[in-house]
């Protein structure tokens, strides 16, 4: 019998409980493991203790305590190759391409969410800014 494949873990960050619940249900139905965080500070803490198992981060932009952009910058300082999908209720808030691997607007549609996660996981990531210098 072949070993069971290692599940892909997603860190899901949103201050709205209903958004987290719905997105988590969608992701789990597709076989992903989900770690939930309620704001940017919680995301930073959970990333620091579980970064080895987290494959992709889905993060809301506007949250209390620490917004998604600031949290993502701190996470990128810890691990430049982290994969981050931003979500927001407004298309006017799309983050810069150097910070976001993908951007989705709320309300999230299940297929769009799953496709974005799979697409981001297929992308090759450089290990840091020095990797692109010639």
N, C-alpha and C positions, 0 to 999 in steps of 0.2 A: 504494500500500500504506500503510495507516495505521500510525503508530508503535506499537511494543510498549508496553503499559501499564507504568508504573513498579511494580516489585514492592513489596509491603508488607513491611517488615522488623520482626521481633520480636526483642527482647532476652530470651533465655531464661536464667533464673538459678536454679540448683539445685546443691547440693553433691553430690548423688547422680548419678553418671555414667549409670546406667541410666535414671533419670527423664529426664535431659537427652536421652539418645539416643532414647528412645521418643517424647517430646514433639516433638523436632526432626524425627524421621521423619514424624510425623503432620502437622506444620505444613508441611513441605516438599512433602509429597504434595498439599496443598491450594494450593500455589503461593506460599507465604510464603517470604521469605528469613529465615534465622535466624542470629543472633549469640549464641554461648553464653558464659556466665560461670559460674565455679565457686563464687563466694561474693559477699557484698555489696560487698567492696572491689573485686573484679574487675568487678562490675556497674557500680559508680561510675566506674571508669576507662574501661570500654568505652562507657558512656553519654556521658561527657565528650568522647571522641574521635569518636563516631558519632551524636550526638544528632539531627543534621539528617536522618538517614535512618531512625531508629528511630520506628516508629509506635505500638508498644505494648510494654509490659514484662510478662513473666510471671515472678513471683518467689516463691520459697519463703520461708517465714517464718523457720524455724530453720536457720541456717547458721553455720559458724565465721567468725572474723575480724570480720565485720560482719553482723548479722542482717538479714532482709528489711525489717522495719519501719524500722530505722535507715537502711538504704540508701535506701528509698523516700522518707523524709523529706528526706534530702540531695538526692536527685534532684528532688523537688518544689521545693526551694530554688533549684535551677538552672532548672527549668522547671515552673511551677505547672500547666501544662496537660498534662503527661505523663499517659499512660494506663497504669494499673497493675492487673494481675490478680494477686492473691495465690493461692498454692497451699500446702496444708498437709495433713499426715496426720491432723490433729485439727480438728474443728469448733469446739472450745472456744477456738481461737486466732484466730478471725476478727477482722481489724483493723477500725478505725473506718471508717465510710463516707466520711469526708472524705479518707481516705488511699487507700482501695481503690475501684476502679471495678467490680471483680467479685472473687469469691472461689470457688475450687474446692477440693474435697478430693481427696487422693490415696487410692487410685490414680486417675490421670487416665484418663478415657474419651475417646477420640478425638473423637467428635461433640460432647461437652460442651466440650472445649477449643476446638475450631474455632468453635463457636457463641458461646462467651464472647468470643473475639477479635473476631469480626465484630460482635457486639452492642456491645462497648466502642468499636470504631472508628466506629460509627454515632452514638454519644452526642456531643452538643455539649459542649465544654469551655469554661469561662470562662478568661480570660487571667491572672487573679490575684485575690487576695482583694478588692482595690479594685473589681473589676468587679461585685461583688454589693452593694456599699454604696450606699445611696440618698441 
